[in-house]
Amino acid sequence: MELKKVLLIGGSGFVGSWIANRLSERGIRVTIPTRHRDNTKQLILLPTVYTVEADVHDPQALASLVHGVDAVINLVGILHDKDSSQPYGKRFAAAHVELPRKILAAMKQAGVRRLVHMSALKAASDAPSAYLRSKGDGEAMVCAAGGEFDITVFRPSVIFGPGDAFLNTFATLLRLFPILPLAGAAARFQPVYVGDVADAFAGCLGDHATFGQIYELCGPKVYTLRELVEYTASLIGRRPLVIKLPDTLARLQACMLGLLPNPPMSLDNLRSMQIDNTSNGHCNYPDWHPKRLEAVAPAYLSALSLQPRLDGYRCRARRS
């Protein structure tokens, strides 16, 4: 299946920029819609990548974007919604359920069959958090359309790499505070490298064997949140006192942090951590050989300030 044109929705974000790079290397023309074109200046340097200002939640704009492409990749996801409605708030519903529905409608109208959709590990309609419930309902709706479309769904664990909002957030907090009270310290994760995720998305596009499949994307090792924080501290040359918070104080901390404009944690995030963000290995992507966290993180989180940035640029350009 030869693909020449791909619409990458959510392509201006952290994961999207890596996928755009991989597709550009294959000579595929990539269109990335964005509300503000200035936010995608770094992507314009890629030879086959084109950005366009558009509101993907507008059905007419979406129909225009889908027209003439061979495949659509949907990466859109948000982590926070201050609306506490059940089963999830309006922002979660719009991003994780309504948008995929609009994408499928636009694809049907344009005669486009191929869709690669990003869900989330442990997404389910009965999950403990609104984020996971909305992701689960969106995934279920996409999969239900499998008779009309060639769909592949990926469920990544938390994603790390140069420019991430995961380990870099810990690093920022650890540089500011010698004592770090930590909610959800025992929560378990299986972090996956962004470059491996990008390879999976790009590699599956023309692979008929992946049609109708759901794959979990996880790294080779499981860590507790506390272990990840302490490992990050060691890389940036800090020795903080990490205090595991009891449940009541953890909820209080999450509620307070959730009030911030761009919160590092919210109460809903804490609810997500009630279940292990790990894989049982039954749904791994074929020939999946993910990189270890320890093989990548030192390159962008070392105690030296300049070298991590240079290593990050090289990594993104695949010059490592």
N, C-alpha and C positions, 0 to 999 in steps of 0.2 A: 504494500500500500504506500504509494508515493505521496508525500505531503509537501506542498509548496508554500501554503499560507496558513498561519495559525493566529487566532485571536487569543491573546493572553490577558484574561480579566483578573485584576489584582496583581498585574505584573510590575507595578511600580514599587512594591514592597521588598522586604528582605529576601524571601524565597524567590519571588518573581524575577528579580534582577539576575539571580543565578540561573534560573531556567531560561531566561531570555538569552543569556550568554551561551548556554549549551545549544539552543536552537539556532542561534546565529552562526555558530561554528559549523553547523550542518548545512548552512546555506538556505535555511528556511526563512521566509519573510514573516516577521512577527509584528503584529499590531497590538499596541498597549494603550487602552483607554485610560485617561486620568482626568480628574477634575481640574488639576492645575498642572499645565505642561512644564512649568519651571521645576516641579518636583522630580522630573525624570531626565534631567540634563545629562546624568552619567550614562543613561541608556542610549542616548542619541549617538554616542560614539561607536556603538556596535553597528556594523555595516548593513545589516538586513533588518534592523529594528526601527519601527516607526511609532511615534507616540501621537495621540490625538486627544484633544480635550472633548470629553463626553461624559454624560451621566448614565452609567450603565443601568441604573434603576428605572430609567425612562424607556418604556417598551419601543418607542419609535427610534430612539437613538441606538438601542440595542439591536434592533432589526437591521439598521443600516450597517452597523459594525460586523454583524454575522454574515451579511451578504457577500458571497464570493470567496469565503475562506474554506479550507479543507477540514479544519478541526478547531475546537474550542477547548481551552484549559481554564478552569475556574478555580482561583486560589483565594477568593474573598473570604475573610474571616475576621471577626473582632473578638476581643477578650473581655470587654466590659460593657455592661448595660445597667444604668442606674434605675431603670424601670423594673420593679420587683413583681410585675404581673406574672401569673401562672398560665401555662407552664414555663413561659419565658417572656422577656420584655419585647417592646416594639423594635428596638434596634437589632436584637438577636434574630427576631423573626424576619426582618427585612433583609439582613445580610445572609443568613444561613438557610432560610426556607423560601422566602418569596423571590429572591434573586435567582436561585437555581431554577425555579419554576418559570420565570421570565426568560431565562437563557434557553431552556428546552422549547418554549413556545417560539422564540425567534429562530432557533435552529430548524424546527419543523417547517416554519414558513419559508425558510431559505433553502431547504433540502439538504442541510448539513447533518451528518449522522454521528461523527466522532466527537465524543466529549470525555475529557479527563477531569475528574472532580476531586478536590481536596476536602476530605472530611477530617476527623480527629480520632486518635486512639481512644477507645472506650466510649465513643459517641453512642448514645442510645436514648430512646424516648422515655425510659424510666431511670435515667442516670441521676445522681444526686445534685448536679448543678444545672442551672438554666443554660449555660454555654453548651454543655454536652448534650442536653436534651434537644436544643435547637439544631445542633450539628447532626444529631441522630435522626431527627425528623427530615432534615434536608437530604441526608444521605438516603433514607428510605424512599423519599419521593423520587430522587434521581434513579435509584435502582429499579423502581417500579416501571420506569419508562424504558427498560432494557429491551423490550420487544421492538421498539421503534428506532432505537439508537444504539451505537456501538460505544458502550460506556466502560470506563475503568475508574475505580475509586481507590484513592490512597488514604490511609489512616496513619499519619506520622505521629510519633511521640514528640516530645519537646525538641526543637531544632536548634542546634548550635553552629557557630562558625563566625568568621570575621564579619562584624557589623550586627551580630545578633542582639536581641533585647533580653537575653536569658543570662548567660554568664557575665555579660557586660554590665547588666543591672546589679548583680552581686558585687562585681568589682567596684562599681561606683559607690555603693553603700559601704563596702569594707574600707575604702579609702577615707570615708567621712567619719565612720564611727568605730571606735576601738572595742565597743561592746555591742553585740547584735542580737537582740531578742528575736527568735525565729519561730513563726507560726508554721505548723505542718512539717516540723523538722524530720519526722519519721516517714513522710510521704516518699514513695519509690517511683523513680523515673528510669527510662531507658533512652537517653539522649541520642539523637541521630544527626549526623553531619549534613549540613545544607548542600554540600557538593554531591553527596550520595543521593539525596532527595531529588536534586535537579537532574541527575543522570537517570533516575527511575522515570521521572515525568517525561523527559525527552526521549528516552529509549523505548517507552511503551507505545508511543503515538501510532506507529505503523505496524505494530506487532499484533496480529489477529489473535494470538493465543491469550492476550490480556483482555480481550473484549469480554464484558460481563463479569469481570473479576473484581474482588475487593482485596487489597493488599495492605498489610501492616508494615510500616517502615520504622524500624527501631535499630539502635546501635547494638553492639555486641555485649554490653555490660549494664547491669542494673546498679543504681546508686540511690541512696537516700538524699533528701534535700540537704540535710546537714553535711553529708559527705561532699556534695557538690559545692556548697558554700566554703567548706574548709579547704577543698582542693583549689578553688579559685583564689582564696587567701594566700595559699602557698605560692601560687604563680605570680602574684603581684607583690610579694614580699611583706605580707601582713600576718600578724598573729593575734587575731581578734578573740575575744571571749564570746563564743556562740552559746546562747542560752535557749534551751528548748522550752517553749511556752506551754503551759497546760491548756486544755481545751478552751476554758472560759477566757483566759487572757489572749489566746490565739484568735478567738472570734472578735474580741475587742480590738486587737491590733488590726485585723483585716478590715473591720468596719471603719476604723479611723483612716487607714491608708486608702480605702475605697473612696473617700471624700476628695482626694487629690485630683487635679485635672487629668493627669496621666498616671494612674496608680500603679505601683509595683506589685500590689496584691489587693484583692477585694474579697469580700465574704463569699462570693460565688466561686472565685478561684480556690478558696480554701475548701469549699464543698467538692470541687473537682478532685482535690487531692485526697478525698476519703477513699478512693479506689486507686489501686496501683496503676500507674501509667506505663505498663509493661506488656509485652507480648508473650503468648504461649508458644510462638514459633510455628503455628499451623498455617498462617496466612502470609508468610514471607514472600517478597518479590523474587522471581526466579533468578538464580545465580547472584543472590544478594550477599555481598561481602563488605559490609559497612566498616568505615574507619573507626578506630578507637578514639575516644575523647582525648586521651593522653597523647595521641599522635598529632592532634590538630590544635588544641587549645593553647599550648605554650607559645605557638607562633603569633598569637594575637593578644595574649594576656600575660606576657612575661613582665618582670619588674622593670625592664627597660622601656622607656616611653616611645622612642622613635621606631625601634625595630618591629614591634607588633604591627604598626600601621603599614610599614613596607612589606612585611610578610603577608598581611591581609590583601594588599594590592596584587602581590605576586600570585597568591592563592586564587583570587578571583580571575586573574588572567591565565590561570593554569600553567604558571611558570615555576611552581614549587618542585 
